[in-house]
Amino acid sequence: MKPDLRWPKSKKELLAIQRKRKDVALERARQSRFLKKRIPKGKAEDIWHRIPPLTKEELRAILPERFHEEFCIQPRSAAVEYWRSGGATGRPLFYPRSAEDMEHGLRAFERAWALIDATAKDCAHVSFPLGVHPVAHLYARTAINHGIGTVWCGAGTNTSSEVQLELIDHLKPTVWLGMASYGLHLANLAESKGFDLRNSTVKKLIVAAEPLSPVKRKKLETAWGAEVFDHFGMTEGAFVAGEGVGHHGLHIWADQFYCEVLDEKSGEPVPEGAVGSLVVTPLWNNCMTPFLRWSSGDLVSFSSEGKGKGPWSVFPMLKHERRTVGFFKVRGVNINHNELEDALFRDPDVVDFRAEVYNSGDNDVLHLHVESATPTGRAPSKRSGGRSRYRRKSRSSPVAP
């Protein structure tokens, strides 16, 4: 039996769902000891933009042993699982999910498979980390609901990268899922092992959990010989937006999440198409943790007009620009993570790199440790499948802006 994806049939129906569920989200948030102090009196339509966006640092200020009593609105006995928050900095947070929360969260991920036109004929190799962060589990569990075979590998810390390549070779998956950076790592390893990944059975890649630039997308598609689909979500919600067949951009599940794009300084809505800070309110899976106007830490732009021909064409579109904390400073110069990555990955000889900043006397020095693939100069052999063999060469270069 196919999952009940409950696609809205029109934009009018979508907007009606949002109006009704925003009232529910506000009512539930007022049940939270922590949140009720932030919410003015009045109806959602009258006070919405007066509610201050909620940040992760504010939640981290709550003592861990007091988090449930202060923030959550159901007893601990109602929790059926816990989701770990993402993010690379600060103390991680763990959010309880009720059975009702899980019903809606799983539906969001079930739609993700429909987006890429995956069917029971497919087999999915899951390389997202397996642990208390939920993304790998949610993709795998919902794939099963579609009848899609699954290989629960996890990241390289769960199953070694060498074994993952062997499983791709032996089990013949058609879809690979993981972080784009790990996908590049597997491709580099395959190159060094002489494994022809470009001609494997994998034809579609689902990547998430980090920004995907056009340069990184092209590098992935070239290395795997496969079609890349970018997906976007957060632990405070679930699967929020995803790219589907046709590659029109990220379709927002706007019947499940109310998304706003605000000016970082003023907090006011930005014009459509302008870049601003993403603020998300879950409309359904808020039974335990009633996130209201959650500031995700992402810079995005928004379009109210849907694209494509599938049932998701009714949804608005999101373009992910970068993370708000995605830069570091050297001698007073901001260096954006994505821009540096793009600049290096435009060189096809660059396999991977590491950037480090050192204080040398009175000056900061940026060191780039670059791993390159350099041809050996030998002619391709029949054993290598007609492809050149490569050897690894690492070079470290100080760069002073």
Secondary structure, 3 states (H helix, E strand, C coil): CCCCCCCCCCHHHHHHHHHHHHHHHHHHHCCCHHHHCCCCCCCHHHHHHHCCCECHHHHHCCCHHHHHHHHCCCCHHHEEEEEECCCCCCCCCEEEEEHHHHHHHHHHHHHHHHHCCCCCCCEEEECCCCCCCCHHHHHHHHHHHCCCEEEECCCCCCCCHHHHHHHHHHHCCCEEEECHHHHHHHHHHHHHHCCCHHHCCCCEEEECCCCCCHHHHHHHHHHHCCEEEEEEECCCCCEEEEECCCCCCEEECCCCEEEEEECCCCCCECCCCCCEEEEEEECCCCCCCCCCCEEEEEEEEEECCCCCCCHHHHCCEEEEEEECCCEEEECCEEEEHHHHHHHHHCCCCEEEEEEEEEEECCEEEEEEEEEEEEECCCCCCCCCCCCCCEEEEEEEEEECC
